[in-house]
Amino acid sequence: MTPCLGALQVTMEYFKGRVFMDTKEYVSNAIRTESRDFAAIAERMSQVRNQRLLHAGIGLATESGEFLDALKKHVFYGKDLDTVNLSEEMGDIFWYCAIIADELGVNFADVMNTNIAKLKARYGEKFTEVRANTRDLETEREILER
């Protein structure tokens, strides 16, 4: 048997007995899990707090995407690393974080200090893969709630 024929047989065996749906069926099945209580969603979105947090969350995603796009162009396309642009995007990210901090009533310094305490509980003084894969989420949560 040729390698090509063997691969074809393996592929055919894999697909044997499987049921496939077309895109219309997929959409029909997928939207069953959509949250459709639009009155409740509208009520939650009528709250300024949620509007500000959503604005900041979308902004963080957008600015993070712009940061990653600049980095992608350097790493994958060979363009010069535009550190001025990266710094500018970082500032935009901080701006959105400021909205979150204001809305949550938290202080940046407190958030940074708590983050370091959490990381020390997770890794000690140095990152290891073992510690990363065996996190004590209960202890981390206790630190975050202090």
C-alpha positions in Angstrom: 0.0 0.0 0.0 1.3 3.4 -0.9 1.7 6.1 1.8 -0.9 8.2 0.0 -3.5 5.4 0.0 -2.8 4.6 3.7 -3.4 8.3 4.6 -6.6 8.3 2.6 -7.8 5.2 4.5 -7.0 6.8 7.8 -8.8 9.9 6.8 -11.9 8.0 5.7 -11.9 6.0 8.9 -11.8 9.2 10.9 -14.8 10.6 9.1 -16.8 7.4 9.1 -20.0 7.6 11.0 -19.6 11.3 11.8 -22.5 13.7 11.2 -21.7 17.0 9.7 -23.9 20.0 9.7 -24.0 22.8 7.1 -23.5 26.5 8.1 -27.3 27.1 8.4 -27.6 24.2 10.9 -24.6 25.4 12.8 -26.1 28.9 13.2 -29.4 27.5 14.2 -27.8 25.4 16.9 -25.3 28.0 18.0 -27.8 30.8 18.6 -29.8 28.6 21.0 -27.1 29.5 23.6 -27.3 33.3 23.0 -28.4 35.4 26.0 -31.7 36.9 24.7 -33.1 38.6 27.7 -32.6 41.9 26.1 -34.8 43.8 28.6 -32.5 42.7 31.4 -29.4 43.5 29.3 -30.8 46.9 28.6 -31.5 47.5 32.3 -27.9 46.6 33.2 -26.6 48.8 30.4 -28.6 51.7 31.6 -26.3 51.8 34.6 -23.5 54.3 34.2 -21.1 52.0 36.0 -21.6 49.3 33.4 -21.4 51.8 30.5 -18.0 53.0 31.8 -16.7 49.5 32.5 -17.8 48.3 29.1 -16.3 51.4 27.4 -13.0 50.7 29.2 -13.1 47.0 28.5 -13.6 47.6 24.8 -10.9 50.3 24.8 -8.4 47.9 26.5 -9.1 45.3 23.9 -8.8 47.9 21.1 -5.6 49.4 22.3 -4.1 46.0 23.2 -4.8 45.0 19.6 -3.0 48.1 18.3 0.0 47.3 20.5 0.0 43.7 19.2 -0.3 44.9 15.6 2.8 47.1 16.0 4.7 44.2 17.6 3.5 41.7 14.9 4.7 44.0 12.2 8.2 44.0 13.8 8.4 40.3 14.6 6.7 38.8 11.5 7.2 41.5 8.8 10.6 42.8 9.7 9.6 46.4 10.3 11.6 48.5 12.7 10.2 48.2 16.3 8.3 51.5 16.8 8.9 52.0 20.5 7.3 55.4 20.4 4.1 53.9 19.1 4.3 51.0 21.6 4.7 53.6 24.4 1.8 55.6 23.1 -0.4 52.5 23.0 0.7 51.7 26.5 -0.4 55.2 27.6 -3.8 54.6 25.9 -4.1 51.3 27.8 -3.3 53.1 31.1 -6.0 55.7 30.2 -8.6 53.0 30.0 -7.3 51.4 33.2 -7.8 54.8 34.9 -11.5 54.7 34.0 -11.7 51.2 35.5 -9.8 52.3 38.6 -12.1 55.3 39.0 -15.3 53.2 38.5 -14.1 50.5 40.9 -12.9 53.0 43.4 -9.4 51.5 43.6 -6.0 53.0 43.6 -3.4 52.0 41.0 -0.7 51.6 43.6 -2.9 49.3 45.6 -3.7 47.2 42.5 0.0 47.0 41.6 1.1 46.0 45.1 -1.7 43.4 45.4 -0.7 42.0 42.0 2.9 41.6 43.1 1.8 39.9 46.4 -0.3 37.5 44.3 2.6 36.7 42.0 4.9 36.1 45.0 2.4 33.7 46.4 2.2 32.0 43.0 5.9 31.9 42.1 8.0 32.9 45.1 10.8 35.0 43.8 11.1 33.5 40.4 8.8 32.1 37.7 8.8 28.3 37.2 6.6 26.3 34.9 5.8 23.9 37.7 4.5 26.7 39.9 2.6 28.2 37.0 0.8 24.8 36.5 0.1 24.2 40.2 -1.4 27.4 41.3 -3.1 27.8 44.7 -6.1 29.7 43.5 -7.6 29.8 47.0 -4.5 31.6 48.4 -4.4 33.9 45.5 -8.0 34.9 46.0 -7.4 35.5 49.7 -4.6 37.9 48.7 -6.9 39.7 46.2 -9.7 40.1 48.7 -7.5 41.7 51.4 
